[in-house]
């Protein structure tokens, strides 16, 4: 038996089908990694984009060594055993503060400032403040210096560029921490030092920076191909090696990321 549809009814069905296709969300037509890498790493009031990743932002969207975790609404960047609070991101610079010195000038253990020097370098304008621990002063009766603080009853001192400790003091351990240059003239007490440490210091990075700039200009999202250890540009249709116009892929060949299933 043949079903004969009225022409008007057929037209209505065709119109409904057309409207359904028109209203399919763009995200269904876009490469999923392009969509995912468009979302920053969010923690508290802070947002971090490439090269940072972590949480719901997969490693494809970042660069090795830039993994963040969110703990009590604080973004944490870890280097070996030392943890830093990632405070903000601006351009190719992140402001970090040492988590172990956030509320206490007497951390346990006492560790010097370290980071991955292959991808990070200090920003200019952040001189070192030196914290000297376990100090002894052989001459009694000296007036307590303004730059002295005590850790478990033992004198400790802070100084800018290692200048300012009493000449008589002998200390067991010293560490250096960068602080904002504008703060160096206002360190008259340990509380002012604590505030300066909380403001943090700048780290600039190298994570395929020029490639990412080109990818951004072409409308793509920067990422990393862990299989080939190389940069990748996520675009609306698929990943490319550098830019969304595919200029780095001869004959419009697919990027090697096309063969990798997104996480």
C-alpha positions in Angstrom: 0.0 0.0 0.0 1.4 3.4 -1.0 1.0 6.3 1.4 0.1 9.5 -0.5 0.9 12.7 1.5 -0.9 15.9 0.8 1.6 18.4 -0.8 1.0 20.9 2.0 1.8 18.3 4.7 5.0 17.3 2.8 6.0 21.0 2.7 5.4 21.3 6.5 7.6 18.2 7.1 10.4 19.7 4.9 10.2 23.0 6.7 10.5 21.3 10.2 13.5 19.3 9.0 15.2 22.5 7.7 14.6 24.4 10.9 16.0 21.5 13.0 19.2 21.6 11.0 19.5 25.3 11.1 19.2 25.3 14.9 21.8 22.6 15.6 24.3 24.3 18.1 27.6 25.3 16.6 29.4 23.2 19.2 28.1 20.0 17.6 29.8 21.0 14.3 33.1 22.1 15.9 36.1 20.0 16.9 35.6 19.1 20.5 39.1 20.0 21.5 38.6 23.5 20.0 35.6 23.9 22.3 37.3 22.4 25.4 40.5 24.4 25.1 38.4 27.6 24.8 37.5 27.2 28.5 40.1 28.5 31.0 41.2 26.8 34.1 39.0 28.4 36.8 39.9 28.5 40.5 38.3 31.0 42.8 38.3 34.4 41.1 41.3 33.5 38.8 41.2 32.2 35.2 44.2 30.7 33.4 44.5 29.9 29.7 47.3 28.3 27.6 49.9 27.1 28.6 48.2 26.2 31.8 46.0 23.2 32.3 44.4 21.1 35.0 41.0 20.1 36.4 38.5 20.1 33.6 41.1 21.6 31.2 43.0 18.6 29.8 46.7 18.4 29.2 46.1 18.8 25.4 45.1 22.4 26.1 48.4 23.3 27.9 52.1 22.7 27.9 54.2 20.2 30.0 55.1 21.8 33.4 52.1 24.1 33.6 49.7 21.8 35.5 47.5 23.7 38.0 45.4 22.3 40.8 42.6 24.1 42.7 42.8 23.8 46.4 40.4 25.8 48.6 39.8 28.2 45.7 43.5 28.8 45.3 45.3 27.9 42.1 48.5 25.9 43.0 51.5 25.5 40.7 54.1 23.0 42.1 57.8 22.6 41.4 59.2 19.5 43.0 58.2 19.8 46.7 57.6 23.6 46.6 54.1 25.0 46.0 53.3 28.4 44.6 50.0 30.2 44.6 49.2 31.3 41.1 47.6 34.7 41.7 47.1 36.1 38.2 48.1 35.7 34.5 48.8 38.6 32.2 50.2 38.1 28.7 53.1 35.7 29.0 53.7 36.3 32.7 52.2 34.7 35.8 52.3 36.2 39.3 53.1 33.6 42.0 53.6 33.6 45.7 55.2 31.0 47.8 52.5 29.0 49.6 54.8 28.0 52.5 55.5 31.7 53.3 51.9 32.9 52.9 51.0 33.0 56.6 54.3 32.1 58.2 57.8 33.4 57.9 59.1 30.2 59.5 58.3 27.3 57.1 59.1 23.7 57.7 61.2 22.6 55.9 63.1 25.7 54.9 63.5 25.6 51.2 65.1 28.0 48.7 63.0 29.4 45.8 63.1 26.9 42.9 61.3 26.6 39.6 61.7 24.9 36.2 64.3 27.2 34.6 63.9 25.5 31.2 60.4 27.0 30.8 60.4 29.9 33.4 62.5 32.9 34.1 62.2 35.7 36.6 60.4 38.9 35.5 62.4 42.1 35.9 61.6 44.4 38.7 61.6 41.8 41.5 64.8 41.9 43.6 65.5 39.2 46.1 64.8 39.5 49.8 67.0 37.1 51.8 65.6 35.3 54.8 68.3 34.1 57.2 67.4 31.5 59.8 68.9 30.0 63.0 71.0 33.0 63.7 73.1 33.7 66.8 74.3 37.0 68.0 77.5 36.6 70.2 77.4 40.1 71.6 74.4 40.4 74.1 72.5 43.6 74.7 72.3 44.7 71.1 69.2 46.7 70.2 66.7 44.4 68.3 67.0 45.3 64.6 63.8 46.2 62.7 64.5 43.4 60.3 64.6 40.7 62.9 61.9 38.0 63.4 62.0 35.0 65.6 61.4 31.3 64.6 60.9 29.1 67.7 62.7 31.6 69.8 65.7 31.8 67.6 66.6 35.1 65.9 66.1 35.3 62.1 66.6 38.3 59.8 65.5 39.5 56.4 67.5 41.8 54.1 67.4 43.1 50.5 70.2 41.6 48.3 71.8 40.2 51.4 72.5 43.7 52.9 71.1 44.4 56.3 72.0 41.5 58.6 73.9 42.5 61.8 77.6 42.0 61.2 77.8 39.9 64.4 75.1 37.5 63.4 76.0 33.9 62.3 73.1 32.1 60.6 72.6 28.4 59.8 70.5 28.8 56.6 69.4 31.5 54.2 66.9 31.5 51.3 66.0 34.1 48.7 62.6 35.1 47.5 61.8 37.8 44.9 59.5 40.7 45.9 58.1 43.7 44.0 60.7 46.5 43.6 58.1 49.0 44.9 58.0 47.2 48.2 61.7 47.3 49.0 61.6 50.8 50.5 58.8 49.8 53.0 60.0 46.8 54.9 60.2 48.2 58.3 58.6 45.3 60.1 58.1 41.5 59.6 54.4 42.2 58.9 55.3 44.5 56.0 57.6 41.7 54.7 54.7 39.3 55.0 52.5 41.6 52.9 55.2 42.0 50.3 55.6 38.2 50.0 51.8 37.8 49.5 51.9 40.2 46.5 54.2 37.6 44.8 56.6 37.9 42.0 56.5 37.5 38.2 57.6 34.5 36.2 57.7 34.7 32.4 57.6 31.5 30.3 58.6 30.0 27.0 56.0 27.5 25.8 55.9 27.8 22.0 55.0 31.5 22.5 55.4 32.6 18.9 53.5 29.6 17.6 50.6 30.4 20.0 50.5 34.0 18.9 50.1 32.9 15.2 47.5 30.3 16.2 45.5 33.0 18.1 45.6 35.4 15.2 44.1 32.7 12.9 41.3 32.1 15.4 42.6 28.9 16.9 43.2 27.6 20.4 46.8 26.8 21.4 47.6 23.2 22.6 50.2 20.5 22.8 50.5 17.2 21.0 52.0 14.8 23.6 52.6 12.1 20.9 54.9 14.2 18.8 55.9 16.6 21.7 55.0 19.5 19.5 52.7 22.5 19.4 49.2 22.1 17.9 46.6 24.6 16.9 43.0 23.5 17.6 40.6 24.9 15.0 36.8 24.7 14.5 37.2 21.9 11.9 40.2 20.0 13.2 43.8 20.5 14.6 46.5 22.0 12.5 50.2 22.2 13.1 50.4 26.0 13.4 47.4 28.0 12.1 43.8 27.5 11.3 44.4 28.2 7.6 46.5 25.0 7.5 49.5 26.8 5.9 51.9 24.4 7.7 50.1 21.3 6.4 51.1 20.6 2.8 48.2 19.6 0.6 45.9 20.2 3.6 47.0 17.0 5.2 45.5 16.4 8.7 47.6 17.1 11.8 48.9 14.1 13.7 46.4 15.1 16.4 43.6 13.9 14.1 44.5 10.4 15.0 44.4 11.0 18.8 41.1 10.5 20.6 40.4 13.5 22.8 40.3 12.8 26.6 
